[in-house]
Amino acid sequence: MAKEQKKQESKQKASKGSDKLLGEVVPATVQELLGRTGFRGEITQVKCMVEKGRDEGRSMRRNVRGAVRIGDVLMLRETEIEARRVKSKATKGAYT
């Protein structure tokens, strides 16, 4: 009987990843377009300013998929992790 109750309780709990998804979202305004990244250049790296929340006023780099312009508002799920810088603008075949 006790084993059945434990199984039912574990099914009702949410996974660790879903807790972050259901957390608070924070608006950030795009200030600058830094460059393109990704295997085919489909990701745009931007510099944005966090408007609300714990990190209010913090400027950070983020990777954005899709169309984005200066002044757009991004809704960030988390503000702790910042994107790595885009590598130098070396052309194909250049060794630097």
N, CA, C and O atoms as CSV, one atom per row, in Angstrom:
chain,resi,resn,atom,element,x,y,z
A,1,MET,N,N,0.822,-1.197,0.000
A,1,MET,CA,C,0.000,0.000,0.000
A,1,MET,C,C,0.871,1.268,0.000
A,1,MET,O,O,0.605,2.210,-0.746
A,2,ALA,N,N,1.909,1.280,0.842
A,2,ALA,CA,C,2.783,2.453,0.931
A,2,ALA,C,C,3.530,2.680,-0.381
A,2,ALA,O,O,3.756,3.826,-0.770
A,3,LYS,N,N,3.913,1.610,-1.064
A,3,LYS,CA,C,4.633,1.748,-2.326
A,3,LYS,C,C,3.760,2.412,-3.381
A,3,LYS,O,O,4.244,3.235,-4.158
A,4,GLU,N,N,2.486,2.064,-3.416
A,4,GLU,CA,C,1.570,2.655,-4.385
A,4,GLU,C,C,1.405,4.159,-4.143
A,4,GLU,O,O,1.326,4.936,-5.095
A,5,GLN,N,N,1.354,4.567,-2.877
A,5,GLN,CA,C,1.214,5.980,-2.551
A,5,GLN,C,C,2.446,6.757,-2.986
A,5,GLN,O,O,2.324,7.873,-3.490
A,6,LYS,N,N,3.645,6.178,-2.797
A,6,LYS,CA,C,4.876,6.856,-3.188
A,6,LYS,C,C,4.929,7.040,-4.701
A,6,LYS,O,O,5.376,8.083,-5.180
A,7,LYS,N,N,4.478,6.043,-5.459
A,7,LYS,CA,C,4.464,6.146,-6.917
A,7,LYS,C,C,3.536,7.264,-7.365
A,7,LYS,O,O,3.878,8.032,-8.264
A,8,GLN,N,N,2.365,7.359,-6.746
A,8,GLN,CA,C,1.407,8.389,-7.117
A,8,GLN,C,C,1.937,9.777,-6.776
A,8,GLN,O,O,1.729,10.716,-7.544
A,9,GLU,N,N,2.622,9.929,-5.630
A,9,GLU,CA,C,3.170,11.221,-5.229
A,9,GLU,C,C,4.257,11.671,-6.190
A,9,GLU,O,O,4.322,12.848,-6.545
A,10,SER,N,N,5.118,10.743,-6.618
A,10,SER,CA,C,6.210,11.113,-7.508
A,10,SER,C,C,5.694,11.530,-8.881
A,10,SER,O,O,6.324,12.359,-9.537
A,11,LYS,N,N,4.583,10.989,-9.331
A,11,LYS,CA,C,4.021,11.374,-10.621
A,11,LYS,C,C,3.435,12.779,-10.580
A,11,LYS,O,O,3.420,13.464,-11.602
A,12,GLN,N,N,2.955,13.223,-9.427
A,12,GLN,CA,C,2.322,14.524,-9.313
A,12,GLN,C,C,3.336,15.667,-9.292
A,12,GLN,O,O,3.005,16.790,-9.672
A,13,LYS,N,N,4.572,15.395,-8.852
A,13,LYS,CA,C,5.583,16.442,-8.775
A,13,LYS,C,C,6.056,16.818,-10.169
A,13,LYS,O,O,6.114,15.974,-11.063
A,14,ALA,N,N,6.392,18.087,-10.347
A,14,ALA,CA,C,6.903,18.566,-11.630
A,14,ALA,C,C,8.396,18.289,-11.712
A,14,ALA,O,O,9.075,18.195,-10.689
A,15,SER,N,N,8.899,18.160,-12.919
A,15,SER,CA,C,10.330,17.943,-13.095
A,15,SER,C,C,11.089,19.239,-12.847
A,15,SER,O,O,10.492,20.316,-12.815
A,16,LYS,N,N,12.394,19.138,-12.673
A,16,LYS,CA,C,13.221,20.310,-12.374
A,16,LYS,C,C,13.168,21.334,-13.501
A,16,LYS,O,O,13.105,22.535,-13.239
A,17,GLY,N,N,13.193,20.881,-14.740
A,17,GLY,CA,C,13.191,21.786,-15.881
A,17,GLY,C,C,11.906,22.574,-16.011
A,17,GLY,O,O,11.935,23.741,-16.402
A,18,SER,N,N,10.781,21.964,-15.692
A,18,SER,CA,C,9.505,22.667,-15.851
A,18,SER,C,C,9.335,23.766,-14.815
A,18,SER,O,O,8.567,24.703,-15.038
A,19,ASP,N,N,10.035,23.675,-13.682
A,19,ASP,CA,C,9.955,24.747,-12.691
A,19,ASP,C,C,10.512,26.041,-13.255
A,19,ASP,O,O,9.957,27.112,-13.011
A,20,LYS,N,N,11.609,25.959,-14.011
A,20,LYS,CA,C,12.191,27.155,-14.614
A,20,LYS,C,C,11.271,27.733,-15.674
A,20,LYS,O,O,11.165,28.953,-15.799
A,21,LEU,N,N,10.602,26.875,-16.441
A,21,LEU,CA,C,9.726,27.350,-17.501
A,21,LEU,C,C,8.529,28.098,-16.941
A,21,LEU,O,O,8.040,29.047,-17.553
A,22,LEU,N,N,8.062,27.672,-15.787
A,22,LEU,CA,C,6.891,28.297,-15.198
A,22,LEU,C,C,7.263,29.495,-14.325
A,22,LEU,O,O,6.379,30.153,-13.777
A,23,GLY,N,N,8.554,29.786,-14.187
A,23,GLY,CA,C,9.009,30.882,-13.348
A,23,GLY,C,C,8.677,32.237,-13.935
A,23,GLY,O,O,7.938,32.354,-14.913
A,24,GLU,N,N,9.233,33.238,-13.323
A,24,GLU,CA,C,8.961,34.620,-13.707
A,24,GLU,C,C,9.718,34.997,-14.983
A,24,GLU,O,O,10.888,34.645,-15.133
A,25,VAL,N,N,9.071,35.697,-15.886
A,25,VAL,CA,C,9.737,36.188,-17.089
A,25,VAL,C,C,10.097,37.658,-16.882
A,25,VAL,O,O,9.391,38.394,-16.193
A,26,VAL,N,N,11.213,38.070,-17.492
A,26,VAL,CA,C,11.740,39.411,-17.285
A,26,VAL,C,C,11.893,40.101,-18.636
A,26,VAL,O,O,12.490,39.521,-19.544
A,27,PRO,N,N,11.376,41.323,-18.805
A,27,PRO,CA,C,11.550,42.033,-20.076
A,27,PRO,C,C,12.947,42.638,-20.197
A,27,PRO,O,O,13.521,43.116,-19.219
A,28,ALA,N,N,13.480,42.606,-21.417
A,28,ALA,CA,C,14.782,43.214,-21.710
A,28,ALA,C,C,14.700,43.870,-23.079
A,28,ALA,O,O,14.162,43.285,-24.018
A,29,THR,N,N,15.232,45.085,-23.198
A,29,THR,CA,C,15.190,45.840,-24.446
A,29,THR,C,C,16.495,45.659,-25.205
A,29,THR,O,O,17.578,45.761,-24.630
A,30,VAL,N,N,16.381,45.385,-26.524
A,30,VAL,CA,C,17.556,45.210,-27.374
A,30,VAL,C,C,18.193,46.576,-27.618
A,30,VAL,O,O,17.533,47.515,-28.065
A,31,GLN,N,N,19.511,46.669,-27.310
A,31,GLN,CA,C,20.240,47.922,-27.492
A,31,GLN,C,C,21.150,47.897,-28.707
A,31,GLN,O,O,21.340,48.920,-29.365
A,32,GLU,N,N,21.717,46.725,-29.012
A,32,GLU,CA,C,22.724,46.648,-30.070
A,32,GLU,C,C,22.721,45.251,-30.677
A,32,GLU,O,O,22.537,44.259,-29.971
A,33,LEU,N,N,22.927,45.178,-31.995
A,33,LEU,CA,C,23.086,43.894,-32.684
A,33,LEU,C,C,24.584,43.628,-32.817
A,33,LEU,O,O,25.304,44.417,-33.430
A,34,LEU,N,N,25.050,42.527,-32.249
A,34,LEU,CA,C,26.487,42.257,-32.207
A,34,LEU,C,C,26.980,41.406,-33.363
A,34,LEU,O,O,28.115,41.585,-33.806
A,35,GLY,N,N,26.169,40.490,-33.865
A,35,GLY,CA,C,26.617,39.654,-34.969
A,35,GLY,C,C,25.752,38.428,-35.140
A,35,GLY,O,O,24.790,38.209,-34.404
A,36,ARG,N,N,26.125,37.622,-36.145
A,36,ARG,CA,C,25.390,36.390,-36.442
A,36,ARG,C,C,26.216,35.209,-35.969
A,36,ARG,O,O,27.445,35.238,-36.026
A,37,THR,N,N,25.545,34.177,-35.505
A,37,THR,CA,C,26.214,32.978,-35.045
A,37,THR,C,C,25.348,31.774,-35.370
A,37,THR,O,O,24.288,31.914,-35.980
A,38,GLY,N,N,25.784,30.617,-34.974
A,38,GLY,CA,C,25.058,29.400,-35.317
A,38,GLY,C,C,25.686,28.750,-36.529
A,38,GLY,O,O,26.461,29.384,-37.246
A,39,PHE,N,N,25.365,27.514,-36.760
A,39,PHE,CA,C,25.962,26.742,-37.850
A,39,PHE,C,C,25.697,27.391,-39.202
A,39,PHE,O,O,26.577,27.402,-40.064
A,40,ARG,N,N,24.509,27.925,-39.398
A,40,ARG,CA,C,24.151,28.557,-40.677
A,40,ARG,C,C,23.901,30.057,-40.547
A,40,ARG,O,O,23.395,30.681,-41.479
A,41,GLY,N,N,24.242,30.630,-39.428
A,41,GLY,CA,C,24.034,32.066,-39.230
A,41,GLY,C,C,22.606,32.420,-38.904
A,41,GLY,O,O,22.182,33.549,-39.151
A,42,GLU,N,N,21.851,31.486,-38.354
A,42,GLU,CA,C,20.432,31.733,-38.076
A,42,GLU,C,C,20.199,32.388,-36.719
A,42,GLU,O,O,19.074,32.781,-36.411
A,43,ILE,N,N,21.240,32.511,-35.909
A,43,ILE,CA,C,21.128,33.101,-34.575
A,43,ILE,C,C,21.765,34.486,-34.599
A,43,ILE,O,O,22.841,34.662,-35.171
A,44,THR,N,N,21.109,35.472,-33.982
A,44,THR,CA,C,21.645,36.825,-33.877
A,44,THR,C,C,22.038,37.076,-32.435
A,44,THR,O,O,21.240,36.855,-31.523
A,45,GLN,N,N,23.260,37.533,-32.224
A,45,GLN,CA,C,23.674,37.879,-30.870
A,45,GLN,C,C,23.402,39.361,-30.643
A,45,GLN,O,O,23.795,40.205,-31.448
A,46,VAL,N,N,22.723,39.667,-29.535
A,46,VAL,CA,C,22.328,41.042,-29.242
A,46,VAL,C,C,22.793,41.427,-27.842
A,46,VAL,O,O,23.043,40.573,-26.992
A,47,LYS,N,N,22.900,42.733,-27.627
A,47,LYS,CA,C,23.162,43.266,-26.298
A,47,LYS,C,C,21.852,43.868,-25.825
A,47,LYS,O,O,21.270,44.713,-26.506
A,48,CYS,N,N,21.383,43.435,-24.652
A,48,CYS,CA,C,20.090,43.923,-24.170
A,48,CYS,C,C,20.203,44.401,-22.728
A,48,CYS,O,O,21.090,43.982,-21.985
A,49,MET,N,N,19.285,45.286,-22.350
A,49,MET,CA,C,19.233,45.853,-21.007
A,49,MET,C,C,18.024,45.284,-20.276
A,49,MET,O,O,16.892,45.413,-20.743
A,50,VAL,N,N,18.264,44.655,-19.129
A,50,VAL,CA,C,17.184,44.074,-18.329
A,50,VAL,C,C,16.408,45.210,-17.665
A,50,VAL,O,O,16.998,46.090,-17.040
A,51,GLU,N,N,15.078,45.185,-17.805
A,51,GLU,CA,C,14.249,46.294,-17.322
A,51,GLU,C,C,13.651,46.072,-15.937
A,51,GLU,O,O,13.431,47.036,-15.203
A,52,LYS,N,N,13.386,44.832,-15.571
A,52,LYS,CA,C,12.754,44.549,-14.277
A,52,LYS,C,C,13.414,43.333,-13.651
A,52,LYS,O,O,14.231,42.658,-14.277
A,53,GLY,N,N,13.049,43.069,-12.413
A,53,GLY,CA,C,13.524,41.863,-11.753
A,53,GLY,C,C,14.782,42.094,-10.942
A,53,GLY,O,O,15.171,43.230,-10.668
A,54,ARG,N,N,15.407,40.996,-10.566
A,54,ARG,CA,C,16.576,41.029,-9.693
A,54,ARG,C,C,17.768,41.729,-10.352
A,54,ARG,O,O,18.515,42.444,-9.684
A,55,ASP,N,N,17.944,41.523,-11.654
A,55,ASP,CA,C,19.085,42.079,-12.379
A,55,ASP,C,C,18.722,43.354,-13.145
A,55,ASP,O,O,19.256,43.600,-14.226
A,56,GLU,N,N,17.842,44.141,-12.606
A,56,GLU,CA,C,17.381,45.365,-13.288
A,56,GLU,C,C,18.555,46.295,-13.578
A,56,GLU,O,O,19.381,46.556,-12.703
A,57,GLY,N,N,18.623,46.796,-14.826
A,57,GLY,CA,C,19.682,47.694,-15.225
A,57,GLY,C,C,20.928,46.998,-15.737
A,57,GLY,O,O,21.874,47.669,-16.149
A,58,ARG,N,N,20.957,45.686,-15.726
A,58,ARG,CA,C,22.121,44.932,-16.188
A,58,ARG,C,C,22.095,44.811,-17.712
A,58,ARG,O,O,21.059,44.503,-18.301
A,59,SER,N,N,23.234,45.053,-18.335
A,59,SER,CA,C,23.363,44.894,-19.775
A,59,SER,C,C,24.026,43.546,-20.030
A,59,SER,O,O,25.047,43.235,-19.418
A,60,MET,N,N,23.459,42.746,-20.923
A,60,MET,CA,C,23.993,41.410,-21.163
A,60,MET,C,C,23.835,40.983,-22.606
A,60,MET,O,O,22.985,41.501,-23.331
A,61,ARG,N,N,24.674,40.017,-23.024
A,61,ARG,CA,C,24.599,39.447,-24.374
A,61,ARG,C,C,23.668,38.252,-24.351
A,61,ARG,O,O,23.706,37.433,-23.433
A,62,ARG,N,N,22.826,38.163,-25.378
A,62,ARG,CA,C,21.926,37.011,-25.511
A,62,ARG,C,C,21.874,36.587,-26.968
A,62,ARG,O,O,22.054,37.405,-27.870
A,63,ASN,N,N,21.627,35.311,-27.190
A,63,ASN,CA,C,21.431,34.788,-28.537
A,63,ASN,C,C,19.929,34.736,-28.809
A,63,ASN,O,O,19.157,34.242,-27.987
A,64,VAL,N,N,19.522,35.253,-29.975
A,64,VAL,CA,C,18.104,35.336,-30.331
A,64,VAL,C,C,17.905,34.643,-31.667
A,64,VAL,O,O,18.663,34.870,-32.611
A,65,ARG,N,N,16.896,33.808,-31.744
A,65,ARG,CA,C,16.567,33.155,-33.004
A,65,ARG,C,C,15.361,33.872,-33.605
A,65,ARG,O,O,14.359,34.098,-32.927
A,66,GLY,N,N,15.467,34.221,-34.863
A,66,GLY,CA,C,14.375,34.911,-35.537
A,66,GLY,C,C,14.702,36.377,-35.757
A,66,GLY,O,O,15.792,36.849,-35.433
A,67,ALA,N,N,13.739,37.077,-36.310
A,67,ALA,CA,C,13.920,38.491,-36.640
A,67,ALA,C,C,13.966,39.324,-35.366
A,67,ALA,O,O,13.140,39.152,-34.469
A,68,VAL,N,N,14.937,40.226,-35.295
A,68,VAL,CA,C,15.068,41.100,-34.125
A,68,VAL,C,C,15.654,42.438,-34.582
A,68,VAL,O,O,16.516,42.482,-35.459
A,69,ARG,N,N,15.171,43.535,-33.969
A,69,ARG,CA,C,15.651,44.880,-34.278
A,69,ARG,C,C,15.997,45.599,-32.983
A,69,ARG,O,O,15.611,45.167,-31.897
A,70,ILE,N,N,16.721,46.691,-33.111
A,70,ILE,CA,C,17.028,47.523,-31.945
A,70,ILE,C,C,15.717,48.114,-31.435
A,70,ILE,O,O,14.908,48.615,-32.216
A,71,GLY,N,N,15.517,48.052,-30.138
A,71,GLY,CA,C,14.290,48.558,-29.522
A,71,GLY,C,C,13.268,47.480,-29.226
A,71,GLY,O,O,12.314,47.728,-28.488
A,72,ASP,N,N,13.442,46.279,-29.786
A,72,ASP,CA,C,12.520,45.175,-29.499
A,72,ASP,C,C,12.630,44.766,-28.029
A,72,ASP,O,O,13.677,44.940,-27.406
A,73,VAL,N,N,11.556,44.228,-27.491
A,73,VAL,CA,C,11.547,43.760,-26.111
A,73,VAL,C,C,11.579,42.232,-26.114
A,73,VAL,O,O,10.712,41.581,-26.699
A,74,LEU,N,N,12.588,41.674,-25.454
A,74,LEU,CA,C,12.698,40.222,-25.298
A,74,LEU,C,C,12.145,39.841,-23.931
A,74,LEU,O,O,12.351,40.559,-22.953
A,75,MET,N,N,11.447,38.723,-23.862
A,75,MET,CA,C,10.974,38.222,-22.583
A,75,MET,C,C,11.904,37.074,-22.187
A,75,MET,O,O,11.844,35.991,-22.770
A,76,LEU,N,N,12.756,37.314,-21.200
A,76,LEU,CA,C,13.777,36.352,-20.794
A,76,LEU,C,C,13.261,35.465,-19.671
A,76,LEU,O,O,12.663,35.952,-18.712
A,77,ARG,N,N,13.493,34.163,-19.793
A,77,ARG,CA,C,13.104,33.233,-18.736
A,77,ARG,C,C,14.088,33.268,-17.584
A,77,ARG,O,O,13.714,33.027,-16.436
A,78,GLU,N,N,15.346,33.568,-17.881
A,78,GLU,CA,C,16.352,33.674,-16.837
A,78,GLU,C,C,17.377,34.734,-17.239
A,78,GLU,O,O,17.583,34.997,-18.424
A,79,THR,N,N,18.020,35.344,-16.226
A,79,THR,CA,C,18.985,36.398,-16.495
A,79,THR,C,C,20.355,36.086,-15.906
A,79,THR,O,O,21.222,36.960,-15.887
A,80,GLU,N,N,20.571,34.874,-15.431
A,80,GLU,CA,C,21.849,34.511,-14.832
A,80,GLU,C,C,22.896,34.160,-15.885
A,80,GLU,O,O,24.075,34.468,-15.712
A,81,ILE,N,N,22.477,33.519,-16.973
A,81,ILE,CA,C,23.415,33.024,-17.970
A,81,ILE,C,C,23.534,34.020,-19.112
A,81,ILE,O,O,22.535,34.485,-19.660
A,82,GLU,N,N,24.782,34.340,-19.462
A,82,GLU,CA,C,25.049,35.262,-20.559
A,82,GLU,C,C,25.701,34.484,-21.698
A,82,GLU,O,O,26.465,33.549,-21.454
A,83,ALA,N,N,25.404,34.864,-22.936
A,83,ALA,CA,C,25.956,34.174,-24.107
A,83,ALA,C,C,27.443,34.486,-24.256
A,83,ALA,O,O,27.907,35.562,-23.879
A,84,ARG,N,N,28.183,33.518,-24.816
A,84,ARG,CA,C,29.598,33.743,-25.113
A,84,ARG,C,C,29.727,34.717,-26.269
A,84,ARG,O,O,28.823,34.820,-27.099
A,85,ARG,N,N,30.844,35.435,-26.331
A,85,ARG,CA,C,31.060,36.405,-27.400
A,85,ARG,C,C,31.173,35.709,-28.743
A,85,ARG,O,O,31.654,34.579,-28.833
A,86,VAL,N,N,30.723,36.398,-29.788
A,86,VAL,CA,C,30.878,35.900,-31.150
A,86,VAL,C,C,32.356,35.976,-31.486
A,86,VAL,O,O,33.021,36.958,-31.160
A,87,LYS,N,N,32.873,34.936,-32.141
A,87,LYS,CA,C,34.290,34.895,-32.504
A,87,LYS,C,C,34.627,36.015,-33.476
A,87,LYS,O,O,33.738,36.703,-33.979
A,88,SER,N,N,35.924,36.193,-33.738
A,88,SER,CA,C,36.366,37.250,-34.634
A,88,SER,C,C,35.755,37.070,-36.020
A,88,SER,O,O,35.286,35.987,-36.369
A,89,LYS,N,N,35.767,38.130,-36.790
A,89,LYS,CA,C,35.116,38.115,-38.100
A,89,LYS,C,C,36.071,37.575,-39.169
A,89,LYS,O,O,36.257,38.214,-40.205
A,90,ALA,N,N,36.670,36.425,-38.933
A,90,ALA,CA,C,37.592,35.819,-39.900
A,90,ALA,C,C,36.782,35.193,-41.023
A,90,ALA,O,O,35.721,34.616,-40.784
A,91,THR,N,N,37.275,35.305,-42.231
A,91,THR,CA,C,36.584,34.732,-43.371
A,91,THR,C,C,36.943,33.259,-43.489
A,91,THR,O,O,37.837,32.777,-42.794
A,92,LYS,N,N,36.254,32.548,-44.362
A,92,LYS,CA,C,36.500,31.125,-44.557
A,92,LYS,C,C,37.940,30.879,-44.980
A,92,LYS,O,O,38.456,31.553,-45.871
A,93,GLY,N,N,38.578,29.924,-44.346
A,93,GLY,CA,C,39.941,29.555,-44.713
A,93,GLY,C,C,41.006,30.390,-44.055
A,93,GLY,O,O,42.191,30.105,-44.229
A,94,ALA,N,N,40.637,31.416,-43.300
A,94,ALA,CA,C,41.635,32.243,-42.644
A,94,ALA,C,C,42.027,31.610,-41.313
A,94,ALA,O,O,41.167,31.209,-40.529
A,95,TYR,N,N,43.313,31.524,-41.071
A,95,TYR,CA,C,43.803,30.966,-39.800
A,95,TYR,C,C,44.339,32.096,-38.941
A,95,TYR,O,O,45.356,32.708,-39.267
A,96,THR,N,N,43.651,32.368,-37.844
A,96,THR,CA,C,44.109,33.451,-36.975
A,96,THR,C,C,44.280,32.955,-35.573
A,96,THR,O,O,44.661,33.721,-34.689
